[in-house]
Amino acid sequence: MAPSFRHSTALAALAIALTQLPGIAMAQSTPAATPVPADASTASNDQGDGEIVVTGTRIPTPGLVSSSPVASTSEQQIRLQSALTIEDFSTKLPQLSGGVRQGSQGSDAFGAQVLELRNFGQSRSLVLIDGTRAAPFSFRNSVDVNAIPASLIKRVDVLTGGAAAVYGADAVAGVVNFILNDEFEGVRGTAASRLSVRGGAQYGGSLMLGLGVGDRGNLVFAADYTQRDGILARQRDWAATPNQTIPSIGGVFTDVASGRRFGFTDAGAFTTTPSATSNVSGSYPLVSPLKRINLAALYKYELAPAVEIYGRAMFTNARTEETGTPGAQPASVSRTVGINATNPFLTDAIRSQLTFVNGVAQVNVSRSLAELGLITYRTERDTLQLQSGLRGPITSALQWNIYAQYGRSIENSLIGGDGLVANASGANNFASIVNTVDIFGPNRPGIAAALGSPINGFNRKRDQFVTAATISGTLDDLVSLPAGPIGFAAGVEYRRETASIQQDSALLSGNTYRQGVQAAYTGSFDVKELYGELRVPLIHDTPFIRQFDVGGAYRLSDYDLFGTHGTWKVEANWAVDRNLRLRGTYQRVLRTPNFGEFAASTSSLPFSSLVTVDRLRPRYGGDPCVIGTGNRAQCDRLGAPAAGSTDSRAANYLTGNYFYGGNPDIQPETGFTKTIGGVLTPTFLPGLNATVDWYELDLRGAVGVIQPIAAITSCYITNPTAGNPLCNLVTRNANGSFKDAFVNNQNLGRLLQRGLDVAASYTLRPEWMNGVGLRASYQGNIVTSYLIQANPTVNAVQCKGTFGATCSSDGTTLVQPDYRHTAGIGILFDHGVIQFDWQRIGAVKSSAAGSSEVISAQDTFDLSASRDFTPAITMSAGVYNLLDRRPPRVSAGGVFNTFPDTYDILGRTIGFTLTAKM
């Protein structure tokens, strides 16, 4: 189908939805779906007659309110985004920073989508499904949320402020809890698409079947299929990178004896003044293609009056293709070889440039091996999670719950576009073919056949087993307080995790053109835990104190590798009256190292990759001593070249390797989080709900790496002292150029962030509007301070409102705005809604020393609509990035001149969803 026709069809669908809503509003009277408030803290029985779910606590007391800030996204809001994947709506939430997205080329996530809260790193946000852990993948503690079928999602809660005492390790910045619809009955089919007017499409469908098992249970089955087309850099003019060159695809040849140079242009013309470089960056992938199948089953059944069995089974097959850690740049060679006088591919022009001695000319060949293709990682990932549990009441006030779950993620990545440097006998493969394969000029078909070799790259397996038992409820049977029942939860949990990464022998030995030296490893750990929560109502129905509760939680964790640790929480909830409620929490949080941090062996890439690979460029900004920004005394002390004497951003200035890997001596991160806030629900203005919460996240001994740009900046600019330990992380050669960089994981310093979460929603539906209503909403995050101290020996850096690798906590998300918001206004009809949304990302300045570059605030707008045509047919459509706003351009440190982890790179996108149910 031609793109123009698809775009016209989608626009027409949106127009129909918009024009039909007002007329239908006068004829039908069923209330429209009410969105979940921004502060979704009141307990709701999302599981029917089963569990009461309140994100942030295990106490299932009806009417309970959370002391922690919780922002919710409802099923209707997800539908208005024509969402096929979690990314389609999660990127609009201000508390969620970049993480790993469809535009994260060069990531070792290999096409996964990973959530990140508050720019605190992927491994410091815990993902839950119905309050229990989702299955992780790879070597981090991260979850590929592509494994969660969007069709089953009933609500998404984002709790910020830490929750380690309730849910265990990794809930440092908070948790994202996906509440699934296990009450669905009937049949529902959905078809959806999202089409960018600048090229690129995503489409798919889902089928759900829900069956009531008498009046004792429910079964829900779901199947989703999603396909996303890839987008190349040349499909977006802002992504053009004329300076991102590779060695000439035609080749540059130097006769060693005479020094004569010749070569071929990109078009194949012979020349004696060849260009040393070519540019094929327009063919680099900008968005990764995706094919995904989700299968899921949810079940619950009352075996006896006091025993219900419940659980879920989820399977996802995802196939993606991206550039992998080395980047897309084709392989290349630069070596001296012997060209025989009898070589059948020598033209008269070539022969005239060569000096033959005993029938052989020594020729230095520098050329790209573009014939092998771009470096691609074709990854297939299978994710499985099985859960089953039993629960039921003990008395009218107490209930029990015991469950076990097993998750496994298996990945296989086939690397294309690369080859083996040497054969089994150790002979160089390129040197051995120069007289039997045509190497002169671009697009030589024999090169791919002779040198190309698909490589069985990363085989990654991750297993997780969790079992837990909880007793919860109230103590009404033992003690009763005038202010209300005492709520509690207590339980035990056991968790075991294993991971293994295996590679092709060529990767282990470094015998490839572009992959460096990789390391295989295995690891495991287990933890035994005791946990408890208590909520005590102290005062109620007195002047200025309608209700005052205090509470706490404690979790004792015994790790086989990391020792014994305790996390805790104290909290208070004070309802002044029906208009105002104040709340606060103080918590100790914990994150244990992931497998990549404690179990991984040392791997390496060529240090020059930080110049040649676009994604890695932000990790190196040149040598301050050569650029002229470094302290001259420190530069002289460490043997650096003179200012202006060479090009420190050239690949040949970085001569050694970039070493990275785990550290068996690494220790868990510990920290404290605080939140203080209020909830306003004025009785004089029904329908208004507003929240303001101040937070502080203070993490000590943060695990991470110090990238070369940060180490060099500290050593030569911000802390140019003889004893600065960061100077040892980037070494020099005898001529002063940089040799090696060391970025192994270690317990570094401190992350300290303070800020405000602000949310408000207001729904107005007076009788005089004849069934039409208005809804306004706002969610915002204001960062007042974000300090990153890379090492206890150096000063902390103020990172709020910045961009660049210097202020990235994990080298993934490179933009740290001090303000984000999503605001919207909707017109509500009896069977539909028209919604206008505004997303804003605040201005940021470069964190690079000496840079004054600023990215201005970015605003994007969405217009969407949804309508129930009949009780069985619902259509939703929208235009996202309505004004076709381009991502901001950055002069250095970005990927394709911008930051795809933060800003929209698709342009104006038209979405359409059609749902039929019976």
DAZI-V945793 format. One record per pair of residues at least 6 apart in sequence whose C-alpha atoms are under 7 Angstrom apart, sorted by the first residue. I is the first residue (numbers start at 1). GAP is how many residues later the second one is. Records with the same first field share a line. If there is no record, write none. Layout:
I: GAP  GAP
This chain:
7: 188  190  903
10: 900  901  902
13: 864
14: 863  864
17: 848  849  850
18: 816  847
21: 808  811  846
25: 746  804  805  806
28: 802
29: 801
30: 800  801
31: 799
32: 797  798  799  800
35: 39  41
36: 36  37  38
37: 35  724
38: 33  34  721  722  723
39: 30  31  32  33  652
40: 30  31  32
41: 13  24  25  29
42: 21  22  23  24
43: 9  10  11  19  20  21  22
44: 8  9  10
45: 6  7  8
46: 6  7
47: 135  136
48: 135
52: 8
53: 7
55: 102  122
56: 10  12  103  107  110
57: 109
58: 431
59: 413  414  428  429  430
60: 413
61: 412  426
67: 504  505  506  516  517  518
68: 91  93  517
69: 90  91  624
70: 87  88  89  90
71: 86  87  88
72: 83  84  85  86
73: 82  83  84
74: 80  81  82
75: 78  79  80
78: 11
79: 797
80: 784  785  786  796  797  798
81: 7  8  797
82: 110  794  795  829  830  831
83: 6
84: 66  108  120  142
85: 61  65
86: 59  60  64
92: 730  747
93: 729
94: 685  686  687  726  727  728
95: 22  23  686
96: 19  20  21  22
97: 19  20  21  22
98: 18  715  803  804
99: 15  16  17  23  713  714  802
100: 13  14  15  801
101: 12  13  800
102: 9  185  186
103: 183  184  185  797  798
104: 796  797
105: 181  217  218  219
106: 216  217  218  219  220  221  509
107: 217  218
108: 216  217
110: 212  214  269
111: 177  209  210  211
112: 32  34
113: 31  32  33
114: 8  28  29  30  31
115: 7
116: 6  9
117: 8  56  57
118: 55
119: 690  694  697
120: 53  689
121: 688  689
122: 20
123: 17  18  19  47
124: 46  47  48  49  467
125: 45  46  47  48  49  50
126: 44  45  48  49  50
127: 6  7  16  48  49  50
128: 6  48  49  50
129: 48  49  50
130: 47  48  49  50
131: 46
134: 9
135: 8  250  272  273  329
136: 6  7  8
137: 6  7  272  325
138: 322  323  324
139: 360  455  456  457
140: 454  455  456
141: 453
147: 147  169  236
149: 75  145
151: 55
152: 28  29
153: 25  26  27  28
154: 25  26  27
155: 23  24
156: 21  22  23
157: 19  20  21
158: 17  18  19
159: 15  16  17
160: 13  14  15
161: 12  13  512  513  514  534
162: 9  10  11  12  427  511
163: 8  9  11
164: 6  7  8  403  425  426
165: 388  389  390  402  403  404
166: 387
169: 421  422  423
170: 420  421  422
172: 417  418  419
182: 38  116  117
183: 35
184: 26  36
185: 24  25  26  27
186: 23  24  25  732
187: 21  22  23  730  731
188: 19  20  21  727  728  729  730
189: 17  18  19  726  727  728
190: 15  16  17  723  724  725  726
191: 13  14  15  722  723  724
192: 11  12  13  720  721  722
193: 9  10  11  718  719  720
194: 7  8  9  715  716  717  718
195: 6  7  714  715  716
196: 710  711  712  713  714
197: 711  712
198: 709
199: 36
200: 29  30  31
201: 27  28
202: 25  26  27
203: 23  24  25
204: 21  22  23
205: 19  20  21
206: 17  18  19
207: 15  16  17
208: 13  14  15
209: 11  12  13
210: 9  10  11
211: 7  8  9
212: 6  7
216: 85  86
217: 83  84  85
218: 81  82  83
219: 79  80  81
220: 77  78  79
221: 75  76  77
222: 73  74  75
223: 71  72  73
224: 69  70  71
225: 67  68  69
226: 65  66  67
227: 63  64  65
228: 61  62  63
229: 60  61
230: 57  58  59
231: 54  55  56
232: 50  51  52  53  54  55
233: 6  7  49  50  51  52  53
234: 6  48  49
239: 657  658
240: 42  656
241: 40  655
242: 37
244: 35  37
245: 32  33  34
246: 31  32  33  122
247: 29  30  31  85  119  120  121
248: 27  28  29  30  119  120
249: 17  29  118  119  120  121  193
250: 13  14  15  16  18  117  190  191  192
251: 12  13  114  115  116  117  189  190
252: 10  11  22  24  113  114  115
253: 8  9  10  110  111  112  113
254: 6  7  8  109  110  111
255: 6  98  99  100  107  108  109
256: 106  107  108
257: 98
258: 97
260: 93
261: 11
262: 9  10  11  12
263: 7  8  9  11
264: 6  7  10  177
265: 9
266: 176
268: 173  174
284: 44
288: 32  33  34
289: 31  32
290: 28  29  30
291: 27  28  29
292: 25  26  27
293: 23  24  25
294: 21  22  23
295: 19  20  21
296: 17  18  19
297: 15  16  17
298: 13  14  15
299: 11  12  13
300: 8  9  10  11
301: 7  8  9
302: 6  7
303: 6
306: 86  87
307: 83  84  85
308: 82  83  84
309: 80  81  82
310: 78  79  80
311: 76  77  78
312: 74  75  76
313: 72  73  74
314: 70  71  72
315: 68  69  70
316: 66  67  68
317: 64  65  66
318: 62  63  64
319: 60  61  62
320: 58  59  60
321: 55  56  57  58
322: 54  55  56
323: 52  53  54
324: 52  53
326: 188  189  287
327: 48  286  287  288
328: 46  47  48
329: 45  46
330: 38  39  40  43  44  45  87
331: 37  38  39  87  182  183
332: 35  36  37
333: 33  34  35
334: 30  31  32  33
335: 29  30  31
336: 26  27  28  29
337: 25  26  27  94
338: 22  23  24  25
339: 21  22  23  24  95  96
340: 19  20  21  95
341: 15  18  19
343: 92
345: 93
354: 7
355: 6
371: 72  73  74  76  77
372: 45  46  76  80
373: 44
374: 43
375: 40  41  42  43
376: 39  40  41
377: 36  37  38  39
378: 35  36  37
379: 32  33  34  35
380: 31  32  33
381: 28  29  30  31
382: 27  28  29
383: 25  26  27
384: 23  24  25
385: 21  22  23
386: 19  20  21
387: 17  18  19
388: 15  16  17
389: 13  14  15
390: 11  12  13
391: 9  10  11
392: 7  8  9
393: 6  7
394: 6
397: 76  77  79
398: 74  75  76
399: 72  73  74
400: 70  71  72
401: 68  69  70
402: 66  67  68
403: 64  65  66
404: 62  63  64
405: 60  61  62
406: 58  59  60
407: 56  57  58
408: 54  55  56
409: 52  53  54
410: 50  51  52
411: 48  49  50
412: 46  47  48
413: 43  44  45  46
414: 40  41  42  43
415: 39  40  41  42
416: 38  39
417: 35
418: 34  35  36  94  95  96
419: 32  33  34  35  93  94
420: 31  33  91  92  93
421: 7  8  90  91  92
422: 6  7  89
423: 6
437: 9  10
438: 6  8
455: 49
456: 47  48
457: 46  47
458: 43  44  45
459: 42  43  44
460: 40  41  42
461: 38  39  40
462: 36  37  38
463: 34  35  36
464: 32  33  34
465: 30  31  32
466: 28  29  30
467: 26  27  28
468: 24  25  26
469: 22  23  24
470: 19  20  21  22
471: 18  19  20
472: 16  17  18
473: 14  15  16
474: 11  12  13  14
475: 10  11  12
476: 9
483: 54  55  56  57
484: 53
485: 52
486: 49  50  51
487: 47  48  49
488: 45  46  47
489: 43  44  45
490: 41  42  43
491: 39  40  41
492: 37  38  39
493: 35  36  37
494: 33  34  35
495: 31  32  33
496: 29  30  31
497: 27  28  29
498: 25  26  27
499: 23  24  25
500: 21  22  23
501: 19  20  21
502: 18  19
503: 17
506: 6
507: 8  9  10  11
508: 9  10  11
509: 8
510: 6  7
515: 90
516: 88  89  90
517: 86  87  88
518: 85  86
519: 82  83  84
521: 78  79  80
522: 77
523: 72  76
525: 35  36
526: 33  34
527: 30  31  32  33
528: 29  30  31
529: 26  27  28  29
530: 25  26  27
531: 23  24  25
532: 21  22  23
533: 19  20  21
534: 17  18  19
535: 14  15  16  17
536: 13  14  15
537: 11  12  13
538: 10  11
539: 6  8  9
540: 6  7  8
541: 6
544: 32  33
545: 29  30  31  32
546: 29  30  31
547: 27  28  29
548: 25  26  27
549: 23  24  25
550: 21  22  23
551: 19  20  21
552: 17  18  19
553: 15  16  17
554: 13  14  15
555: 11  12  13
556: 9  10  11
557: 7  8  9
558: 6  7
562: 105  106
567: 21  22  23
568: 19  20
569: 16  17  18  19
570: 15  16  17
571: 13  14  15
572: 11  12  13
573: 9  10  11
574: 7  8  9
575: 6  7
578: 103  105
579: 101  102  103  104
580: 99  100  101
581: 97  98  99
582: 95  96  97
583: 93  94  95
584: 91  92  93
585: 89  90  91
586: 87  88  89
587: 85  86  87
588: 83  84  85
589: 81  82  83
590: 78  79  80  81
591: 77  78  79
592: 76  77
593: 74  75
596: 65  66
597: 64  65  66  148
598: 64  65  66  68
599: 63  64  65
600: 61  62
601: 60  61
602: 57  58  59  60
603: 56  57  58
604: 53  54  55  56
605: 52  53  54
606: 50  51  52
607: 47  48  49  50  51  133  134
608: 43  44  46  47
609: 7
610: 6  7  9  10
611: 6  38  40
612: 39
614: 281
615: 280
617: 276
618: 186  187  275  276
619: 88  89  90  186
620: 88  89
621: 88
622: 26  27
623: 25
624: 6  92
625: 7  10  15  16  17  18
626: 15  16  17  18  19  20  22
627: 16  17
628: 15
630: 86  87
631: 85  86  89
634: 82  86  87
635: 81
639: 97
640: 96  97
641: 95
653: 84  85
654: 83  84  85
655: 83  84
656: 83  84
657: 83  84
658: 82  83  84
659: 82  83  84  85
660: 82  83  84
661: 83  84
662: 82  83
663: 81  82  83
666: 80  81
667: 80
669: 30  31  32  33  34
670: 29  30  31
671: 27  28  29
672: 25  26  27
673: 23  24  25
674: 21  22  23
675: 18  19  20  21
676: 17  18  19
677: 15  16  17
678: 13  14  15
679: 11  12  13
680: 9  10  11
681: 7  8  9
682: 6
687: 75  76  77
688: 73  74  75
689: 71  72  73
690: 69  70  71
691: 67  68  69
692: 64  65  66  67
693: 63  64  65
694: 61  62  63
695: 59  60  61
696: 57  58  59
697: 55  56  57
698: 53  54  55
699: 51  52  53
700: 49  50  51
701: 46  47  48  49
702: 45  46  47  48  49
703: 42  43  44  45
704: 41  42  43  44  106
705: 38  39  40  41
706: 37  84
707: 36
708: 22  33
709: 97
710: 96
711: 15  16  18
712: 15
713: 136
714: 6  12
715: 9  11  12
729: 12  13
730: 8  10  11  12
731: 7  8  9  10
732: 6  7
733: 6
748: 42  43
749: 40  41  42  43
750: 38  39  40
751: 36  37  38
752: 34  35  36
753: 32  33  34
754: 29  30  31  32
755: 27  28  29  30
756: 25  26  27
757: 23  24  25
758: 21  22  23
759: 19  20  21
760: 17  18  19
761: 15  16  17
762: 13  14  15
763: 11  12  13
764: 9  10  11
765: 7  8  9
771: 58  59
772: 56  57
773: 54  55  56
774: 52  53  54
775: 50  51  52
776: 48  49  50
777: 46  47  48
778: 44  45  46
779: 42  43  44
780: 40  41  42
781: 38  39  40
782: 36  37  38
783: 17  35  36
784: 34
785: 15
786: 12  13  14
787: 9  10  11  12
788: 8  9  10  11  19
789: 6  7  8
799: 8  17
800: 16  17  18
801: 15  16  17  42  43  44
802: 13  14  15  42  43  44  45
803: 11  12  13  41  42  43  44
804: 10  11  42  43  44  89
805: 6  9
806: 41  42
807: 40
808: 6
813: 88
815: 87
817: 24  25  26  27
818: 24
819: 22  23
820: 20  21  22
821: 18  19  20
822: 15  16  17  18
823: 14  15  16
824: 11  12  13  14
825: 10  11  12
826: 7  8  9  10
827: 6  7  8
828: 6
831: 36  37
832: 34  35  36
833: 32  33  34
834: 30  31  32
835: 28  29  30
836: 26  27  28
837: 24  25  26
838: 21  22  23  24
839: 20  21  22
840: 17  18  19  20
841: 16  17  18
842: 15  16
843: 12  13  14
844: 10  11  12
845: 7  8  9  10
846: 6  7  8
855: 33
860: 21  25
861: 19  20  21  22
862: 17  18  19  20
863: 15  16  17  19
864: 13  14  15
865: 11  12  13
866: 9  10  11
867: 7  8  9
868: 6  7
872: 44  45  46
873: 42  43  44
874: 40  41  42
875: 38  39  40
876: 36  37  38
877: 34  35  36
878: 32  33  34
879: 29  30  31  32
880: 28  29  30
881: 26  27  28
882: 26
883: 25
884: 23  24
885: 22
886: 19  21
887: 11  16  17  18
888: 10
889: 8  9
890: 7  8
891: 6
